[in-house]
């Protein structure tokens, strides 16, 4: 269920929390309603104080063993651990089987077990007996159940039953649902509306930054994250959004600062260590990058979500440090991991090419293309690798057929024009450079900014690149052939 930011920031809740904590400090049992103790548990849980959350719920169960909300909390905890039998036991502990929260729990158990349609039929059967004045709340509660399990299409179906709800919590739920469905622009629009209602909500600013990151609108994501940080300077989510936005626009020095700041707040997060290492790699500081990457590898030796990229980044480091054998050995470790193996073959080929193993690199690239069934994204990575290793003529020749192949594979594929422009620039092919720049700016301005931005005044919009190149560029005077 969503975090009630407004209530948890209210004076009423603060007094409740202070009273609870004061009782604990004096060694007394806090005698409070079960619902108040569960609110305190929810607050702790949201802020990462899981042990304190469980303690508050256990105290509630000591006082009210058959109360609904503490048993629901414990049941949901059991569901998160995959223990369906224990969840059902907590459900049975609830005395009042007519309470809506008990009914929602039964539906959630079905959802957690994968019985989506059975849960939906159950909720629809209850819908008929809902008081008309409570119908909109019922719609939101049902939709929330599905959103919590990322079943967003079903949540959207329930919300479409609304007869018209302009409430803040309905809008927030709709924004979250649309985000889960990948409709980032629609989600962004609603979060902007919510911010107009509550401009000091860190939750909304962070959510807005997330939608913008997913929509590759990195500069606006950075701006949104800055508002979140201004409201709560030590909020990890806001700092993470800014770090990721800076990284995506290639501002590695600033991204590194924010990832390092984030590490102090979430020191156990291996992804933060990974990102610190990646920033250092991109800054050419491979020797420094080894320390955070090796530390993350040591701590996450069984974490299959992070291992492939750790091995990849460590391979880049050792390759740059003139240890290709070590680099390739690290890539060998990814062969049995669930990852994009064609991508790993491109990286292998890149490292081999970097160290003069041309024949081996060619074999790796060919295997990557074969295993990916000529996926244009893989082909583009091969071209970029050739470019990085200064095989410019080979890049140019590959681009002559690349876009034709890519359009057949995926008519909506829009990547690569910026790299083509870069190759033409380096080869002094002025007219082809102009054509490629114009298409890059139209078809994928984010890629154009990332790849070609260094050639143009800082902050210039990609839509202006072609005009600037034609009227102001002087570099081609010495490159014309």
N, C-alpha and C positions, 0 to 999 in steps of 0.2 A: 504494500500500500504506500501511497506517496507520503513524503515527509511534510508535515504541516508546519512550514517555516514560520508563518505568521503567529500561530499559537505558541510555538516553542521560543519565539522572541518576545512574547508578551510578558507583562509584569506579573500576571496571574500565574503563569507557569514558572517563572523565575522564583517566585515566593514558594511555590510547591517544591521545586528542586532544592532550594536553600533549606527548607524545613526537613526534607528527607535526608540531605547530607549532614545537617546539624545533628539529627537523631543518630546517624551512624557514628559521627565523631564522638558522641558521648556514650556510645555502646548501648543505645536503647533501640528497641524495636519500633520502627516507624509505623504507627497505626494510621493507615490511609485506605481510601477506597481502592478496590482492585483496579478500576479503570485508571486511577491516578498513578498507581505503581507501574502499570503497563505503559502509560504515556512516558514515564521516566525511563523505562527500559527502551522504548522506541527512540527516545532522544539519545541515550547512550549508544545504542546500536548504530544509529546514523553517524555519530561522531567517532565511530571506530572503537569505542570502549565496550567491547563485546562481553568481557567478564563482568563488568558492572551491570550491563543489561540483564544478563542471566541472573545475577544476584537479586536484582529488583523483582524479577518475575518469580524467583524461588520464594522470596518473602511474601509476595502476593499469594502464592499457592499455600504457604504455611497458614496464612490468615483465612484464605477463602479457597479451599481445595477444589470446590466444584464450580467456581466462578468461570464465566465464559472466556473473557479476554486473556487471562494468564494461561489457560489451557490452549487457547488458539495460538498464542505466542510459542509455547513449547511444541505444539503440533507442527507449526511452520518450521521451527528449528529442526525437527525430526525429518520433515520433508526435504529440507535443504541437504540433509545428510543421507537421503535416500532410504530412510527407515520408515516405510509406509505403515507397518504394523504398530510401531510406537505412536505414530501420528493418529492412527485410529483409536488407540487406547486413550490418548488425551481427549479426543473427540467424545469418547464414551464417558469421560469424567465430568463432562459438562452437564449440569443439572437441568437447565432450562433448554430443552430441545426445540423450543419455538423461537428462540432468538435468531435474528438474521445472521449474526456472526457464526453461529453454529452451522447454519445452512450453507453459508459461503465456504466454511471449512470443509464440509463434505464435498462440495463441488471442487474445491482446490485439490483435495486428495485425488479425485478422479483425474483432474488435469495433470497433476504431477506424475500420475501413473501412465499418462499418454492416452487416457480415455476421453478425448476431447469432445466427441459428439455425444457421449453419454452424459458428460457434465453439462453440455449445452441443453440437452433434453430436460435434465433435472432443473436447471435454472429457468427454462421456459415454463415448466410446469408450476414453478413457484410464482412466476410473473403474474399469473391470472389472479392471484389472491392479494397482490400488493395494493395498498391503499393509494388512490389516485394522487394524493398529496405527497406520497413518498416515492412515486414512480420514477422521477428523474434521479433521485438518489440511488434507487435500485439499479437503474441503467448504468450509472457510473461505477457502482460497486462491482457489478458483473464484468464490465469492461476492464476494470483494474485487475481482476483476477487473471485475465488473459494477457494483459500487458506485462504483468510480473513474470510471466513465463514466455515472453516474446512471441506470443501467438497474436500478432497485431491485427491480422486480417479479421479474426473473430472478434477482437475488441472493437474494431471499426464497425462491424456489423451491428453490434449492440448499441454503439453510440448513435448510429443512424436511426435507431428507434426513438431517439429523443424527440420530443415535441417542440423543442426550441429552448435551449439552456444557454444563457449568456453569462453564467457564473464563472468565477475565476477558476474553480477547481475543474469544471467541465472543459474549459479552454486548455488548461494545463494538461489534462488527460488526453485531449485531442492532439495537442502538439507532440506529446510523447508517443502517441500511437502512430501519427504520421511519420515521425522520425524513425520508428521501428519498421515502417513499411518502405523506408527509403525515399519518402517524399520530403526531402530536406528543405526545399524552398517554401512549401506550404507550412512546414513546422516552424521555419524561421519567421514567417509572417505572423504566426500566432504568438510566438514568444516575444516578438516586438510589441504586440498588443498588450501582452501581460506586463512587460516592462513599463509601458506607458501607465499602467495602473499602479505598479509598484516598482519604481525605479531603483530602489535600494535592495532588491531581492538578489542575493548572490546566486540562488538556485537558478533564477531565470537568466542571469547574465552568463552563467556557466553553460546552461543548456543552449543558449543562443550561440555561444562560441563553438559548441560541439556540432550544431547543425551547419555552421559556416565551415568548419574544418572538413566535415563530410562532403560538403558541396564544393570543396577546393577553393573557397573564398578566404584565403589565408590572411590577407591584410585586415579584413573586417573581423575575422576570428581573433586576431591579436588585439584589436581595439576592444572587442567585447570582453576578452579576458582581462584587459587592463582595468575595466570598470569593476570586474569581480575582485581583482586584487586590491583596488582602492578601497572597496568595502571591507574586505577581510584579507589583510596582507599575507597571512600565513595559511590561506586555504589551498590545499594541495591541488584541487581540481583546476582552479584558476591559473595557478602557476604552470601546471602541466599543459593546459591549453595554450598558454603563451609560448612555452618552450616548443611545443609541437608546431605551432604556427610559424615561429621564427625558423625552425628547422626546415619547414616545407618551402620557405622562400629563399633558402640557402644562406641565411644569416647565422652561420654556425658559431661565431664567437659569442653572440648574444644568447643563442639557444643553449650553448654550453653553460653559461652563467645560470640560466633558469633551471636547467636540469640538475646542476650542482646544488642550487638552492632547494630544489625538490627533494634531493637525496637526504638532506638534513631533516626533512619533515617525514619522509617515508623510507627510512634507512634499510628496510627489509625488502624493498621492491627491486627485483632483479631487472625489470624492464628499464628502470631509471638508470641503473649501472650500464646496461646495454646502450642506451641512448647517449650517455656521457662518452662511452667508448666510440660510438659512431661519429659523434661530433668531432672528437679528437682525430679520428681517421680522416674525416673530410678536411680538417685543418692541416693535414700532413704531419701530425704529431703522433705517429704510430707507436713510438716507444712508450709514450705516456699512456696511450690507449690500452696497452697490454694489461695494466694494473686493474682498471675497473672491469675489463672484459674477462680476465682470468678469475677475478673475484666472483663475478656473476656465474661463471662456468662452475666454479667450485661449489657455490651454494645451490645452483640449479641443475645439478648433474642428472636429475631424473625428470626435469621439466621439459617435456617435448614441445611445449608451445614456444620456448625461447631458444632451445639448443641449436636448431638449424641456423638461425641468424647469428648466434654467438660464434659458431664454427666459421661461418662466412666472414664475419668481421675480423676474427683472429687470423684467418687465412690472408686477408688483405694486409694486415699488419706485418705478418711474417714475410709476405712477398715483398713489401716495401723495404723490409729490413734485410733483404737479400738472402732469405732462407726459403727458397721455393719448395724444397722437399718437405719441410715442416708444414708449409701452407697447404700443399696438396694432400698431405696425410690428414690434416684437419677436415678437408673436404670429403675425404674417404669416409669419415665417421657419419656423414649425413645420408649415406646410401640406404640405410635401413630405417631412417626416420621419416615420419609423414611430412613431406615438404615438396616444394616444386623442384623436382629433380632435373628438369630441363634447364631451369634457372641456374642450378648448381653446376651444370655442365658448361654453361656460358661463363660462369665465374672461373671454372677450371681452365677453360680455353683462354680467358683473359690473362690469368696468371702465367700460363705456359707461354703465351705470346710475349708477355712482359719480360720473360727470361730467355727469349730466343728459341723456344721450342716450337717452331712454326708448324712442323708436320703434326705434332701432338695436338696443338691448338686447333688446327684444321679438323682433326678427327673429333675433338670435343664439340666444336661448333656444329659439325654435321650430325653428330648424335643428338645434340640439343634440338636441332630443327626436326629431325626424324621423330624423336619422342614427343615433341609438341605438335606434330602433324602440321608443320609450317605455320605455327601461330605467329602473326605479325609482331606481337609484343616481344617474342623471343628473337625474331629476326632483327628487330630494332636494337635489342640489347647487344646482339652480335656486332651490328654496325657501330654502335657507340664504343664497344670494346676496340674495334679496329681503329676508330678515330682516336681514342685515348692513347693507343700505341702508335699513332701517326702513320697508319696505312691509309692515307687520304684518298689516293686514286682508287683503291679497292672499295672504300666507302662510297665514293662518287658513283662507281659502276653499279654497286648494289642498289643505290637509290633509284637508278634508272628503271628498275623493275619492281622495287619494293612496294610502291603505292598501288600499282596495278594488282599485285598479289594480295595486298592487305584489303583492298576494297572487295575482292572476291570472297575472302575469308570472312570479313565483317564489314558490311556497307557503312556502318557508323564509326569505324575506326578513324580517329582523328589525331593520332600522334605521329611525330617524326619530321614534320615540316621545319621545325626550328633547328633540328640537327642537320637537315639537308642544307639549310641556309648557312649554318656554321661551316660545313664542309666546302660549300661554294665560296664562302668568304676566304677561307684559308687557301683555296686553290686559285683565288683571284678571278673567279668567274662572276663578274659584276652583274650582268643582266639576269643570270640565273639566281644570284643572291637576292636581287630585288624581288623577283617573282616568288621565291620561297619565303622571304620575310613577310610579304603581303599575305600569303596563304596561311602562314603560321599564326599571324596576328588574328586572322579571321576565324580559323578553325580551332585553335587551341591557345588562347592568349596566356593562360597560366604557364604552359610549356614554353611559349615564346619569351615570357618574362624570365623564367628560370634559366633558360639556355642562352638567350641572346642579350639579356639585360645588361651585361657588363660592357657591351658595345655602345650603349646609349646612355644619355644623362640619367642620373639616379632618380627614380620615381616616375620616369616617363611611362605613360600608358602604352601598351603594345600597339594600340590602334594608330599611334603616331610614329611607329618605327619606320615604316616605308617612306613616308614623306621626309623624315629626318635623314634617312640614309641617302635618298636621292639628292637632297638639297644641301646637306651639311657635311657629308662624309668626305674625308680627305685620305683615309687609309688606302683606298683603292688606287690612288695615284702611283703608289710604289708596288702595287700588286698586279696591275694590268699586264696581260701577256699578249 
